[in-house]
Amino acid sequence: MAAPKKGRRPAGGQSRPGRALALILIAMVALTGGMFWSGHTTPRLGIDLAGGTSITLKAKAEPGQESAVNETNMNTAVGIIERRVNGLGVSEAEVQTQGRENIIVNIPRGTNEKQAREQVGTTAQLYFRPVLAVTNGAPQAAPSATPSGSPSAKPSASATGSTAGEKKSATPTATASTQGRALTEALKAPSPTPTASSTASTKPTATGTPQATPKPDPATAALEQKFTALNCLDPKQRTAAGQGVKAEQPTVACGEDAPGVWSKYLLGPAEVGGRDVDDAKGVLDQQRGMWIVTMDFTDAGAKKFQAITSKLSAQTDPQNRFAIVLDGEVVSAPSVRQTLSASAEISGNFTQQTAQDLGNILSYGALPLTFETQSVDTVTAALGGDQLEAGLIAGAIGLALVIIYLVAYYRGLSLIAILSLGVSALLTYVIMALLGPAIGFALNLPAVCGAIVAIGITADSFIVYFERIRDELREGRTLRPAVERAWPRARRTIMVSDFVSFLAAAVLFIVTVGKVQGFAFTLGLTTLLDIVVVFLFTKPVMTLLARTKFFGNGHPWSGLDPKRLGAKPPLRRTRRAHAPVDAKEA
């Protein structure tokens, strides 16, 4: 029988446990340093712990338009809802998709929480309105139209076939009377006829016949005053500017020309609605080497668009523009130089992202999504604090029971288990604190429950390994070879157990909606950390402690006493004596 080669390690052997310990120590220091550097030293609390309102919305498509409920439109809806609630002054509102057709909106407690709840589920409204006047976003001493100006950061529009125009920034030059006439025409208010009781004054004409001077329309004056006072630099005024205005009424709105640069618009009644758009998308024009947004209209929409662009193309700037208004905000205001029909394009200084975003916005109006409220949960801060306190108490009790069991049954080995639990708890806390600002992870009550369940999963891994070592000792082996021989079998069991736990967490995360996903996410995270801790901490520490006299000699309080375990005598190799064999018998 060939002798084993020198230098060959036993199966599962680990000659340098210090490397694994150094690796996990570096990871712990790096993660902890990142946590303090980011300034987020505590996990972000969920809505059920911090207080506020959690709303679950379910998307519904109109009959025959089931394909409208898709990832693109859902992401667009998330952006619109997030802009709504945060535009009302509700800071750090969380809006995210859950599954294929659900949106979760978590609104922290704030002064505008009620108003945000009212607007969350409202379907986005998309309109094409003619521009009557435009100026910079700050309040003005007097309203004015803008015939000319410098090019802005927003793109221009052109017809399919070829006409393009530039959107201009505002330079107020026209008089207030010009705007007044535009408003009067937009409102389509008939001029009042003079009567005996009229308050209008009369002036003689060249022929000597008195002529009535109509009193200014109150609606026109109110809109004119609203346009003058509007401050688009104020987020609250921007949000409230176009809210509650019917499509057939003129309105005022704000639009962002560049990051932080706003303009305010005086807009006429909507001529084309979002439902009139059949399709829109951002595409790369290969001939010109630029990104554009193409729009296709329905048959009815094409007639409306042709009629309005026919009127606009005969006007001068800014009355030759049409504004694309989404939820009361101007997302683009291109000019028109010729009559457009069933299709058009918007071109300008688009990037791929901005072109696709605008295409999604237009498509969202073309494919209407309505949302029905599945649930509205209101949690007070006091109730959330009570829930967190109860969860922490439950976790502390569970941890204490596990430690008591480990100390009573495993004695000295419990030190390794307690240290491993501490390392796992530290990594879990730091990673949760970092995931808050990174991906918006919030620690809610189900997530706390997942962390509590993870204590048992982590302790189970230690128990499996310890019992494998004890089995080897019962067979008569000494501690150091027992530690190495027990590891391969324990490793397989731990991997299978953790894989099943992680698979269950992954399935639960995919098929559930809302707060239950917090439980699944935390369970999956702690399961992965269990593998990291067992491989990089528990096993190396056990290897090092096996070299000490306390554990290696089987001290009664080490938990590895051979007598207490009922170990067999040490294994020895023996040779059996053979009697001489007769040649005949052979």
Buried (B, 14 or more C-beta within 10 A) or exposed (E): EEEEEEEEEBEBBBEEBEEBBEBBEEBBEEBBEBBEEEEBEEBBBBBBBBBBBBBBBBBBBEEEEEEBBBEBBBBBBBBBBBBBBBBBBBEBBBBBBBBEBBBBBBBBBBEBBEBBBEBBBBBBBBBBBBBBBBBBBEBBEEBBBBBEBEEBBBBBBBBBEEBBBBBBBBBBEBEBEBBBBBBBEBBEBEEEEBEEEEEEEEEEEEEEEEEBEBEEBEBBEEBBEBBBEBBBBBEEBBBBBBEEBEBEBBBBBBBBBEEEBBBBBBBBBBBBBBBBBBBBBBBEBEEEEBBBBBBBBBEEBBBBBBEBBBBBBEBEBBBBBBBBBBBBBBBBBBBBBBBBBBBBBBBBEBEEEBBBBBBBBBBBBBBBBBBEEBEBBBBEEEEBBEBBEEBEEEBEEBBEEBBEBBBEEBBBBBBBBBBBBEBBBBBBBBBBBBBBEEEEBBBBBBBBBBBBBBBEBBBBBBBBBBBBBBBBBBEBBBBBBBBBBBBEBBBEBBBEBBEEBBEBBBEBBEEBBBBBBBBBBBBBBBBBBBBBBBBBBBBBBBBBBBEEEEBBEBBEEBBBBBEBBEBEEEEEEEEEEEEEEEEEEE
